[in-house]
Amino acid sequence: MEELLAWFRERGAGQVLLTASAEAEPLHAALGFVRKPDPAMGLKL
């Protein structure tokens, strides 16, 4: 996941949006993703 986020940053992506399963949510939260009101999580780059 860290390599993928680096790839997005290198290409100038402003944010990453994803829908995480309950099992994967702790991983994404540890990487800086924050829960939104809907099921998606986002990370401002």
C-alpha positions in Angstrom: 0.0 0.0 0.0 2.9 2.4 0.8 4.4 1.8 -2.7 1.0 2.5 -4.3 0.6 5.7 -2.3 4.1 6.8 -3.3 3.1 6.1 -6.9 0.0 8.4 -6.6 2.1 11.1 -4.9 4.7 11.0 -7.7 2.0 11.6 -10.3 0.5 14.5 -8.4 -2.7 12.9 -7.1 -4.4 15.2 -4.6 -6.2 12.5 -2.7 -7.0 8.8 -2.6 -10.5 7.5 -1.9 -11.3 3.9 -1.1 -14.0 1.8 0.5 -12.4 -0.4 3.1 -13.7 -3.6 4.6 -14.0 -3.7 8.3 -11.0 -6.0 8.4 -8.8 -3.6 6.4 -9.9 -0.4 8.0 -7.2 -0.5 10.8 -4.5 -0.8 8.1 -5.8 2.1 6.2 -6.3 4.2 9.3 -2.7 3.5 10.3 -1.6 4.9 6.9 -3.5 8.1 7.5 -6.8 7.5 5.9 -9.8 9.0 7.8 -13.4 7.8 7.8 -15.9 9.9 5.9 -19.6 10.0 6.6 -20.2 7.5 3.8 -18.4 4.1 3.7 -15.4 5.6 1.8 -12.2 6.6 3.5 -9.9 9.3 2.1 -6.3 10.5 2.4 -5.2 14.0 1.3 -1.8 13.8 -0.3 
